[in-house]
Amino acid sequence: MNYGMKTIRCIAIVILLSTLLTGCWGTREIEHMIYVNTLGVDYVKDKVVVYIQMVNFGGIAKKEPGQSQQQKTFVGKGEGDAFDTAIFNLYASSPQRIVWSNIKTVVFTEDALKHGLIDQVLDVWDRYYEYRYTVWAMATKEPLEQVLNTSSTSELSAIYSQLNSPMRSYEQSSVIAPLYMYKLIWKWKEKGETVHLPYLEIIGGWTDNKKPSPNISMAGVCFLDHQKFRSCLPTQDILGLRWLEKKTIRTSLVIKGEKKIKAMMVMNQIKSSIRPRLVNGKPVFDFKVSMQATLPQLSASFHRQQLEMQAAKEIKSQIMDTYLTGLEKDIDVYGLLAKLYRSMPKEWQELSNKGQLKLDPGSIGIITVKVNLISGGISKMR
């Protein structure tokens, strides 16, 4: 009896081990699959056009001293009557299985935004298990194929460019805040919210062995609200956004004189709030901003308090100029109506029913800015 039980146990163990081993037989090796790094979405001649930029793993691995490896960028293209159709047409031309789980960024062209392709992309994004919500969302006015084929500098992989790792440069100079896909989704669907979709452009200024080496840079913001595309504004028209952006880490401010720059200040620890109130039945919004500042450049002798006051005046001006520029394009750049909706929902509903939720230049109330200059240029300050 004992001999029979031992035999049965041995057979069971062999069967179990065989089952575990068969789990590896159907696996695919990493070099036999295409890993998408960036997805581009365009709209051309009544067709949805998608591009994928593939990962070059050789550019990520460490190399031995003295070894050099030229970075290669591979881009695939597919088109169709809809976003999902274009993806399946792309599958048909792919030499290997396409894997979406490593995707870093989704880039929309301005034409794609104007023709409402965000809805199609988000619908597919919610349904396919390989897509993740922690990818960057961006836009561009440049031809998508050129953007995805722009080579990285210093033989770095495309994974480390502003296209796929925007926070690295944003931490050093916070002007245009990167946007995650999950944040785009909830702002796209939330009442009164304004989506700040950063857009890219290809710029010069870099060289590789004295040869021009174009690079990718944040150039502005495309604004969307009520699930519609509004407009794209360049960086110089929206400098006020950074003072109200919660993610702002470190940004510079130039104090100009009549003929030259008086001082250049670096701002950090920025805190801001926007509070709505009703004045004669109309919504008015008060802004409060505070920050610390250092002074890496100073061309003349100034009193510390004078510098702080000039900086606060310039920041107030940027906040107001950005707001007015947005009004001209029918854009609620600071998402003021969303803040009214969250803080005063009853009043928001009443004003909405009466059609009185329009913003105007008088919708901005008191702007309070406090700058605390803590160090830098001590020999030229009093």
Long-range contacts (C-beta under 8 A, 24 or more apart in sequence): 28-97, 30-57, 32-96, 32-97, 33-96, 33-97, 33-98, 33-99, 34-76, 34-94, 34-95, 34-96, 34-97, 34-98, 34-99, 35-99, 35-102, 36-98, 36-99, 36-100, 36-102, 36-103, 37-102, 37-103, 37-104, 37-105, 37-158, 37-159, 37-164, 38-103, 38-104, 38-105, 38-106, 38-107, 38-148, 38-158, 38-163, 38-164, 39-103, 39-105, 39-106, 39-107, 40-106, 40-107, 40-108, 40-109, 40-144, 40-145, 40-147, 40-148, 41-83, 41-106, 41-107, 41-108, 41-109, 41-112, 41-117, 41-121, 42-109, 42-111, 42-112, 42-144, 43-109, 43-111, 43-112, 43-114, 43-115, 43-117, 44-79, 44-111, 47-79, 47-80, 47-81, 47-86, 48-79, 48-80, 48-81, 48-82, 48-83, 48-85, 48-86, 48-112, 48-117, 48-120, 49-77, 49-78, 49-79, 49-86, 49-144, 50-77, 50-78, 50-79, 50-83, 50-86, 50-87, 50-90, 51-75, 51-76, 51-77, 51-144, 51-145, 51-148, 52-76, 52-90, 52-98, 53-148, 53-158, 55-102, 55-157, 55-158, 55-159, 56-157, 56-158, 59-152, 59-155, 59-156, 59-157, 59-158, 59-159, 60-157, 60-159, 68-155, 69-155, 70-155, 71-151, 71-152, 71-155, 71-156, 71-157, 71-158, 73-148, 73-149, 73-150, 73-151, 73-158, 75-145, 75-148, 75-149, 77-145, 82-120, 83-117, 83-120, 83-121, 83-124, 84-120, 84-124, 87-124, 99-130, 100-128, 100-130, 100-131, 101-130, 101-132, 103-131, 103-132, 103-135, 104-135, 104-136, 104-159, 104-164, 104-165, 105-135, 105-136, 105-137, 105-138, 105-163, 105-164, 106-135, 106-136, 106-137, 106-138, 106-181, 107-138, 107-139, 107-140, 107-144, 107-147, 107-148, 107-163, 107-200, 108-137, 108-138, 108-139, 108-140, 108-197, 109-139, 109-140, 109-141, 109-144, 110-139, 110-140, 110-141, 110-199, 110-222, 110-229, 110-232, 113-139, 113-197, 113-222, 113-224, 113-229, 114-229, 116-227, 116-228, 116-229, 118-184, 118-188, 118-224, 118-227, 119-227, 122-185, 122-188, 125-181, 132-181, 133-180, 133-181, 133-182, 133-185, 134-180, 134-181, 134-182, 135-180, 135-181, 136-164, 136-166, 136-178, 136-179, 136-180, 136-181, 137-179, 137-180, 137-181, 137-184, 137-197, 138-163, 138-166, 138-178, 138-179, 138-197, 138-198, 138-199, 138-200, 139-197, 139-198, 139-199, 139-200, 139-222, 139-232, 140-199, 140-200, 140-201, 141-199, 141-201, 141-219, 141-232, 142-200, 142-201, 142-202, 146-202, 147-200, 147-202, 147-216, 150-202, 150-214, 150-215, 150-216, 151-213, 151-214, 153-206, 153-208, 153-213, 153-215, 161-215, 161-216, 162-200, 162-215, 162-216, 162-217, 162-218, 163-200, 163-216, 166-198, 166-218, 169-218, 170-247, 170-249, 171-249, 171-250, 172-250, 173-250, 173-251, 173-252, 174-242, 174-245, 174-247, 174-248, 174-249, 174-250, 174-251, 175-218, 175-235, 175-239, 175-242, 175-251, 176-218, 176-219, 176-220, 176-221, 176-235, 176-241, 177-241, 177-242, 177-245, 177-247, 177-248, 178-247, 187-335, 188-224, 188-227, 189-227, 190-338, 191-338, 191-341, 192-225, 192-332, 192-335, 192-337, 192-338, 192-339, 192-340, 192-341, 192-348, 193-225, 193-335, 193-338, 194-223, 194-224, 194-225, 194-331, 194-332, 194-333, 194-334, 194-335, 194-338, 195-223, 195-224, 195-225, 196-221, 196-223, 196-241, 197-221, 197-222, 197-223, 197-224, 198-222, 199-232, 223-326, 223-329, 223-331, 223-333, 225-331, 225-332, 230-329, 230-330, 230-331, 231-329, 231-331, 233-325, 233-326, 233-329, 233-331, 237-321, 237-322, 237-325, 238-322, 238-325, 238-326, 238-333, 239-318, 239-321, 239-322, 240-315, 240-318, 240-319, 240-320, 240-321, 240-322, 240-323, 240-333, 241-322, 241-333, 241-334, 242-270, 243-270, 243-272, 243-289, 243-291, 243-315, 243-318, 243-319, 243-369, 244-272, 244-274, 244-287, 244-289, 244-319, 244-334, 245-272, 246-272, 253-293, 253-311, 253-314, 253-315, 255-307, 255-310, 255-311, 255-314, 257-300, 260-299, 261-297, 261-299, 262-298, 262-299, 262-300, 262-302, 262-310, 263-295, 263-297, 263-298, 263-299, 263-300, 263-302, 263-307, 263-310, 263-377, 264-295, 264-296, 264-297, 264-298, 265-293, 265-294, 265-295, 265-296, 265-307, 265-311, 265-371, 265-373, 266-293, 266-294, 266-295, 266-296, 267-291, 267-292, 267-293, 267-371, 268-292, 268-293, 268-294, 274-334, 274-336, 274-339, 275-343, 276-336, 276-339, 276-340, 276-343, 276-344, 277-365, 278-344, 278-347, 279-365, 281-351, 281-356, 282-356, 282-362, 282-363, 283-336, 283-337, 283-340, 283-347, 283-351, 283-357, 283-363, 284-362, 284-363, 284-364, 284-365, 285-334, 285-336, 285-339, 285-340, 285-363, 285-364, 285-365, 286-365, 286-366, 286-367, 286-368, 287-319, 287-364, 287-365, 287-366, 287-367, 287-368, 288-368, 289-315, 289-319, 289-367, 289-368, 289-369, 289-370, 290-369, 290-370, 290-371, 290-372, 291-370, 291-371, 291-372, 292-371, 292-372, 292-373, 292-374, 293-371, 293-372, 293-373, 293-374, 294-373, 294-374, 294-375, 294-376, 295-373, 295-375, 295-376, 295-377, 295-381, 296-376, 296-377, 297-377, 298-376, 298-377, 298-380, 298-381, 300-380, 301-380, 301-381, 301-382, 302-380, 302-381, 302-382, 303-381, 303-382, 304-373, 304-381, 304-382, 307-373, 307-381, 308-371, 308-372, 308-373, 311-371, 311-373, 312-369, 312-370, 312-371, 315-369, 315-371, 316-367, 316-369, 319-367, 319-369, 320-364, 320-367, 323-364, 324-361, 327-359, 327-360, 327-361, 332-359, 336-363
